[in-house]
């Protein structure tokens, strides 16, 4: 069901792996109004059901570029960071930024791919400073540094990631996941708000 601009559902009370809704501040395109150009921008036709993606489809070329970057960061796992830790990076950035919607989506993926549900739930409940293990702590800390002030991320963060066992490609994937979601969170938080399902 499509959200309305007068959606009065309350904001979720806490960070969660459960499904969370999202309602836009601006009217998305109606599904029936999508042209082939819009569908090309969506990349996946199923995204036409999403208010968020139909809103972004107002600029289909930018949406297409955004979606292809997103897919490459999270699904191109032939080399580099395992999918679970890419999702952990996105979860940490989203938790730090206060994006309940994105944190719910990416924490579900992080828990699913890692099978570390309790650790993911602790990160959501206790925040980004909760200790998990050396490797995950390094990924979370790097993601938070990039989220807080990108220029603060530096050699010490890279050394901590290397000491935790990450190679150069894996470190690049941490940076990509955090940087993308640092931007994506701000976009979602600006264009709408999370709502209880």
C-alpha positions in Angstrom: 0.0 0.0 0.0 1.3 3.4 -0.9 2.0 5.9 1.8 0.3 9.3 1.8 1.8 12.7 2.5 -0.5 12.9 5.6 0.7 9.6 7.0 0.3 9.9 10.8 1.8 6.5 11.8 4.3 7.1 14.6 8.0 6.9 14.2 9.4 3.5 15.3 10.3 3.6 19.0 13.7 2.0 18.6 16.2 0.6 16.2 15.1 -2.9 15.1 15.8 -5.7 12.6 12.0 -5.9 12.1 10.4 -4.3 9.0 9.9 -0.6 9.3 7.8 1.6 7.0 8.8 4.8 5.3 6.6 7.7 4.2 7.6 10.6 1.8 7.4 14.3 2.4 6.9 14.8 -1.3 4.6 13.0 -3.6 6.2 10.1 -5.5 5.3 9.4 -9.1 2.2 7.2 -9.4 3.0 3.7 -10.5 0.7 4.1 -13.5 2.6 7.2 -14.6 6.0 5.5 -14.9 7.4 5.6 -18.4 10.0 3.3 -19.9 12.6 6.0 -19.0 11.5 5.8 -15.3 11.5 2.0 -15.4 15.1 2.0 -16.9 16.1 4.3 -14.0 14.6 1.9 -11.4 16.8 -1.0 -12.8 14.5 -3.5 -11.1 10.9 -3.3 -12.1 9.8 -4.5 -8.6 11.1 -1.2 -7.2 8.1 0.5 -8.8 6.1 -0.6 -5.7 8.3 1.5 -3.5 7.3 5.1 -2.7 11.0 5.9 -2.1 12.1 4.6 -5.5 9.2 6.2 -7.3 10.1 9.5 -5.7 13.8 9.1 -6.8 12.5 8.1 -10.3 11.6 11.8 -10.9 15.3 11.9 -12.0 15.7 8.5 -13.6 19.2 8.8 -14.9 20.5 9.7 -11.4 18.5 6.9 -9.9 19.9 4.4 -12.3 23.5 5.5 -11.5 22.7 5.4 -7.7 21.2 1.9 -8.0 24.0 0.4 -10.0 26.5 1.7 -7.4 24.4 0.3 -4.6 24.2 -3.1 -6.3 27.9 -3.2 -7.0 28.8 -2.3 -3.4 26.6 -5.0 -1.9 26.2 -7.8 -4.4 29.6 -7.9 -6.2 31.3 -10.1 -3.6 33.6 -12.1 -5.8 36.5 -10.3 -4.1 36.8 -8.1 -1.0 34.7 -8.0 2.1 32.1 -10.7 2.7 28.5 -9.6 2.2 27.8 -9.7 6.0 30.5 -7.1 6.8 29.4 -4.9 3.9 26.0 -4.9 5.5 27.5 -4.3 8.9 29.2 -1.2 7.6 25.9 0.1 6.2 24.2 -0.8 9.5 26.8 1.1 11.6 26.5 4.2 9.4 22.7 4.0 9.5 22.7 3.5 13.3 25.1 6.5 13.8 23.0 8.7 11.5 19.7 7.8 13.2 18.2 6.3 10.0 15.9 3.7 11.6 14.6 2.5 8.2 18.1 1.8 6.6 19.4 0.3 9.9 16.5 -2.1 9.9 17.0 -3.2 6.3 20.8 -3.7 6.5 20.8 -5.2 10.0 18.5 -7.9 8.7 21.0 -8.6 5.9 24.0 -8.5 8.3 22.3 -10.9 10.7 21.3 -13.2 7.9 24.6 -13.4 6.1 26.7 -13.5 9.3 24.4 -15.7 11.5 25.4 -13.3 14.3 21.9 -12.1 15.2 22.7 -11.4 18.8 25.7 -9.2 17.9 23.7 -7.3 15.3 20.9 -6.8 17.8 23.4 -5.5 20.4 24.7 -3.0 17.9 21.2 -1.7 17.2 20.2 -1.6 20.9 23.4 -0.4 22.5 24.9 1.7 19.7 28.0 1.8 17.6 30.4 1.7 20.6 29.2 -1.7 21.9 32.1 -4.3 21.7 31.5 -7.2 19.3 34.9 -8.6 18.3 38.2 -7.2 17.0 37.2 -7.4 13.3 33.6 -6.2 13.6 34.7 -3.4 16.0 37.2 -2.2 13.4 34.6 -2.2 10.7 32.1 -0.4 12.9 34.7 2.2 14.1 35.8 2.9 10.5 32.2 3.3 9.3 31.4 5.6 12.2 34.5 7.8 11.5 33.5 8.1 7.9 30.0 8.9 8.9 30.9 11.5 11.6 33.4 13.5 9.5 34.9 11.7 6.5 38.2 13.6 6.7 38.7 12.2 10.2 39.0 8.7 8.8 42.7 8.2 8.3 45.8 6.0 8.7 44.9 4.9 12.2 41.6 3.5 11.0 43.2 1.8 8.1 45.9 0.3 10.4 43.2 -1.0 12.8 41.3 -2.6 9.9 44.6 -4.2 8.7 45.4 -5.4 12.2 41.9 -7.0 12.3 42.8 -9.0 9.2 41.3 -6.9 6.4 43.2 -6.6 3.1 43.2 -3.6 0.8 40.1 -4.7 -1.2 38.2 -5.4 2.0 39.1 -2.0 3.5 37.9 -0.3 0.2 34.6 -2.2 0.7 34.2 -0.9 4.2 34.8 2.6 2.9 32.3 2.1 0.0 29.6 0.7 2.2 29.9 3.4 4.9 30.2 6.3 2.3 27.2 5.1 0.3 25.0 4.8 3.3 26.2 8.0 4.9 24.8 9.6 1.8 21.7 7.3 1.4 20.7 7.9 5.1 20.7 11.7 4.6 18.7 11.3 1.4 16.1 9.1 3.1 15.9 11.3 6.2 15.5 14.4 4.1 12.8 13.1 1.7 10.6 11.3 4.3 10.5 9.6 7.6 10.5 6.1 9.1 7.1 4.9 10.3 6.0 2.0 12.4 4.8 -0.8 10.0 
